[in-house]
Amino acid sequence: MIRALGDAGKWEKSLTVLETSVTRGARPQTLAFHAAMDVCGREGRWREAMTIMKRMQEAGLPHDVTTYA
C-alpha cells in the first residue's frame, strides 16, 4: 500500500500509512520502511527518508544494503 500510494504521487499519504501503523502498535516490516524511503527518494524528500531510517532503527529493525540504496 505504501509503494502504491507513492507510485500514485501521494508520498505524504504513504508516510501517513506507515506512521499510523507504528503509532497503533503494529510493527511494520523492514519492507514497509524501505518502500517509504524509496517513495521519499523518488520525490526528492531526503529529510523524510532520513527520519524514516531513524524510525526503523528505533523499531529495532536491522539496516541492510537496501536501506542505504
C-alpha positions in Angstrom: 0.0 0.0 0.0 2.9 2.4 0.8 4.5 1.8 -2.5 1.2 2.0 -4.4 0.5 5.4 -2.8 3.9 6.6 -3.7 3.5 5.4 -7.3 0.4 7.4 -7.5 2.3 10.6 -6.4 0.8 10.6 -2.9 4.0 10.4 -1.0 2.6 12.2 2.1 -0.2 9.7 2.3 2.2 6.8 2.1 4.2 8.2 5.0 0.9 8.7 7.0 0.1 5.0 6.5 3.5 4.0 7.8 3.3 6.3 10.8 -0.3 5.3 11.6 0.7 1.7 11.7 3.6 2.4 14.0 1.6 4.6 16.4 -1.2 2.0 16.6 1.3 -0.6 17.8 1.8 -2.5 14.6 5.4 -3.5 14.0 6.0 -2.8 10.3 8.4 -5.0 8.5 11.6 -3.7 7.0 10.0 -3.8 3.6 7.4 -1.2 4.6 10.2 1.2 5.8 12.2 0.5 2.6 9.1 1.3 0.5 8.6 4.6 2.3 12.2 5.5 1.9 12.1 4.7 -1.8 9.0 6.9 -2.2 10.7 9.8 -0.4 13.9 9.3 -2.6 11.9 9.4 -5.8 10.2 12.6 -4.6 13.5 14.2 -3.5 12.4 14.2 0.1 15.7 13.1 1.6 15.0 14.6 5.1 11.9 12.5 5.4 13.8 9.4 4.2 16.4 10.0 7.0 13.6 10.3 9.5 12.2 7.0 8.3 15.6 5.4 8.7 15.8 6.7 12.3 12.3 5.3 13.0 13.4 2.0 11.5 16.3 1.9 14.0 14.0 2.9 16.9 11.8 0.0 15.9 14.7 -2.4 16.3 14.8 -3.3 12.6 18.2 -4.0 11.1 19.6 -1.9 8.3 20.8 -3.8 5.3 22.1 -2.9 1.9 18.7 -1.9 0.6 18.3 0.6 3.5 21.2 2.5 2.1 20.5 2.1 -1.6 
